[in-house]
Amino acid sequence: MVEIRPSRPDEAQAQKDLWQAAFGDDPRYIDWFYQCCWRPEDMLLLLEDGKLASMLALLPQTITLPGGGTASAWYIYALATDPAVRSKGYGRQLLLYVDEFLKQRGADCVTVVPAEASLFKFFSMVGFLPGFFTRKVELLRSMTTAAHPEDKVEPIGPEEYNEIRRNALEGIPSVLYGEDLIRYQEGMGKLSGGGLYRVMVGDFRGCAAAEYLDKKSVLFKELLLPPEHMPRGLAALAAKMPGQRCFVRTPAQWDGMQGSYLQPFGMVKWYDREKGALWGEETQGYMGLGFD
């Protein structure tokens, strides 16, 4: 028998075990999620004969719409199925359950970031459409310019990071996060040797979220500086953070680095038809972190 329901407070360890089995993530990352973000009522479980078989987390978001206004959104995260019971359609069943669950909460839409390119097709089969894009560039450190001595990179906390982030994204259709999710990103970065940073280019203040992929490569999950300031900002970051290779993600509209390219990032399913029409099919929204 299959049962789908929200989690209970005493079920965290079984979920952590499933997360580890499905993704193989470092237990420190899993524990950090449960410390920062876990709310039992926002975790949906699918049980097969009483045993946890599949699950997903719902994380709150606010989406700024083209032309002004906002939409209430929930982000599907950590969709995991026990490897022993895959190919039974449990992930799809959970996703269909999400729709009624969130509609009852009055949500305007739901979002997701496919973990790999092939999953865009999977999510499209349950009603998701491309809605969020990122501009990405891959550089060797030797390709960055020399840092200007007046430019500064300093670690900051979630509150200041979120303030800079929201100011930088004003007027861009984008996802805004609560401070608890920015704190989650801070911890993910620190566990790898990175973190959250204020980036000062002259008198202009921007921000960057960094994670090390390995000892030689760093991912700037978002670099929020106007295009004209990006080369200097990246040079300052390269001087601050050692490594041979860097990967940089910025909003789709900000073509500030030579060799950058546009890449699909996230998908959306609208429940509110009017807000979905305002978003439209051509909007290249910015999600940024994604916590991937």
Secondary structure, 3 states (H helix, E strand, C coil): CEEEEECCHHHHHHHHHHHHHHHCCCHHHHHHHHHHCCCHHHEEEEEECCEEEEEEEEEEEEEECCCCCEEEEEEEEEEEECHHHCCCCHHHHHHHHHHHHHHHHCCCEEEECCCCCCHHHHHHCCCCEEEEEEEEEEEEHHHCCCCCCCCEEEECCHHHHHHHHHHHCCCCCEEECCHHHHHHHHHHHHHHCCEEEEEEECCEEEEEEEEEEECCEEEEEEEECCHHHHHHHHHHHHHHCCCCEEEEEEECCCCCCCCCEEEEEEEEEECCHHHHHHHCCCCCEECCCCCC
